[in-house]
Amino acid sequence: SGYIDAIELQKLLIQWGLPEDEVDAYLAEDDDKRFSFEEFYQNLKPIWNFAYEHMKGEDVV
């Protein structure tokens, strides 16, 4: 559909190590409970950038 829904994003952010209460507070700010790639890219850039750098340093099979 071209969107990430709030539940998918919640699972991802918690898996990346963010506290669940902070994730829930962030997601509560979004009215439509879904995120386009652009929203994900712009609004969560520090988070996905950190995850990318962390994963880049690991040997991923």
C-alpha positions as protocol buffer text, in pm:
chain_id: "A"
residue {
  index: 1
  type: SER
  ca { x: 0 y: 0 z: 0 }
}
residue {
  index: 2
  type: GLY
  ca { x: 302 y: 230 z: 24 }
}
residue {
  index: 3
  type: TYR
  ca { x: 249 y: 297 z: 394 }
}
residue {
  index: 4
  type: ILE
  ca { x: 375 y: 158 z: 723 }
}
residue {
  index: 5
  type: ASP
  ca { x: 92 y: 126 z: 972 }
}
residue {
  index: 6
  type: ALA
  ca { x: 135 y: 228 z: 1334 }
}
residue {
  index: 7
  type: ILE
  ca { x: 148 y: -130 z: 1464 }
}
residue {
  index: 8
  type: GLU
  ca { x: 426 y: -225 z: 1221 }
}
residue {
  index: 9
  type: LEU
  ca { x: 621 y: 88 z: 1313 }
}
residue {
  index: 10
  type: GLN
  ca { x: 566 y: 29 z: 1684 }
}
residue {
  index: 11
  type: LYS
  ca { x: 711 y: -323 z: 1659 }
}
residue {
  index: 12
  type: LEU
  ca { x: 1008 y: -197 z: 1458 }
}
residue {
  index: 13
  type: LEU
  ca { x: 1094 y: 87 z: 1694 }
}
residue {
  index: 14
  type: ILE
  ca { x: 1066 y: -133 z: 2002 }
}
residue {
  index: 15
  type: GLN
  ca { x: 1281 y: -397 z: 1833 }
}
residue {
  index: 16
  type: TRP
  ca { x: 1539 y: -123 z: 1766 }
}
residue {
  index: 17
  type: GLY
  ca { x: 1550 y: -58 z: 2139 }
}
residue {
  index: 18
  type: LEU
  ca { x: 1327 y: 244 z: 2193 }
}
residue {
  index: 19
  type: PRO
  ca { x: 1124 y: 243 z: 2515 }
}
residue {
  index: 20
  type: GLU
  ca { x: 765 y: 133 z: 2454 }
}
residue {
  index: 21
  type: ASP
  ca { x: 614 y: 434 z: 2631 }
}
residue {
  index: 22
  type: GLU
  ca { x: 811 y: 675 z: 2411 }
}
residue {
  index: 23
  type: VAL
  ca { x: 709 y: 486 z: 2098 }
}
residue {
  index: 24
  type: ASP
  ca { x: 343 y: 494 z: 2202 }
}
residue {
  index: 25
  type: ALA
  ca { x: 363 y: 868 z: 2277 }
}
residue {
  index: 26
  type: TYR
  ca { x: 517 y: 936 z: 1934 }
}
residue {
  index: 27
  type: LEU
  ca { x: 260 y: 725 z: 1751 }
}
residue {
  index: 28
  type: ALA
  ca { x: -27 y: 892 z: 1940 }
}
residue {
  index: 29
  type: GLU
  ca { x: 69 y: 1221 z: 1771 }
}
residue {
  index: 30
  type: ASP
  ca { x: -15 y: 1084 z: 1425 }
}
residue {
  index: 31
  type: ASP
  ca { x: -381 y: 1119 z: 1325 }
}
residue {
  index: 32
  type: ASP
  ca { x: -415 y: 861 z: 1048 }
}
residue {
  index: 33
  type: LYS
  ca { x: -203 y: 590 z: 1217 }
}
residue {
  index: 34
  type: ARG
  ca { x: 0 y: 522 z: 905 }
}
residue {
  index: 35
  type: PHE
  ca { x: 325 y: 660 z: 773 }
}
residue {
  index: 36
  type: SER
  ca { x: 434 y: 714 z: 415 }
}
residue {
  index: 37
  type: PHE
  ca { x: 793 y: 648 z: 319 }
}
residue {
  index: 38
  type: GLU
  ca { x: 850 y: 1023 z: 316 }
}
residue {
  index: 39
  type: GLU
  ca { x: 716 y: 1060 z: 673 }
}
residue {
  index: 40
  type: PHE
  ca { x: 928 y: 767 z: 787 }
}
residue {
  index: 41
  type: TYR
  ca { x: 1236 y: 904 z: 611 }
}
residue {
  index: 42
  type: GLN
  ca { x: 1201 y: 1261 z: 736 }
}
residue {
  index: 43
  type: ASN
  ca { x: 1057 y: 1219 z: 1085 }
}
residue {
  index: 44
  type: LEU
  ca { x: 1252 y: 913 z: 1195 }
}
residue {
  index: 45
  type: LYS
  ca { x: 1583 y: 977 z: 1020 }
}
residue {
  index: 46
  type: PRO
  ca { x: 1792 y: 975 z: 1341 }
}
residue {
  index: 47
  type: ILE
  ca { x: 1645 y: 640 z: 1439 }
}
residue {
  index: 48
  type: TRP
  ca { x: 1678 y: 454 z: 1110 }
}
residue {
  index: 49
  type: ASN
  ca { x: 2018 y: 611 z: 1050 }
}
residue {
  index: 50
  type: PHE
  ca { x: 2137 y: 477 z: 1388 }
}
residue {
  index: 51
  type: ALA
  ca { x: 1995 y: 133 z: 1310 }
}
residue {
  index: 52
  type: TYR
  ca { x: 2163 y: 131 z: 968 }
}
residue {
  index: 53
  type: GLU
  ca { x: 2502 y: 222 z: 1113 }
}
residue {
  index: 54
  type: HIS
  ca { x: 2462 y: -39 z: 1386 }
}
residue {
  index: 55
  type: MET
  ca { x: 2371 y: -311 z: 1137 }
}
residue {
  index: 56
  type: LYS
  ca { x: 2646 y: -207 z: 896 }
}
residue {
  index: 57
  type: GLY
  ca { x: 2903 y: -286 z: 1164 }
}
residue {
  index: 58
  type: GLU
  ca { x: 2773 y: -640 z: 1214 }
}
residue {
  index: 59
  type: ASP
  ca { x: 2836 y: -945 z: 1001 }
}
residue {
  index: 60
  type: VAL
  ca { x: 2488 y: -1006 z: 863 }
}
residue {
  index: 61
  type: VAL
  ca { x: 2440 y: -1337 z: 685 }
}
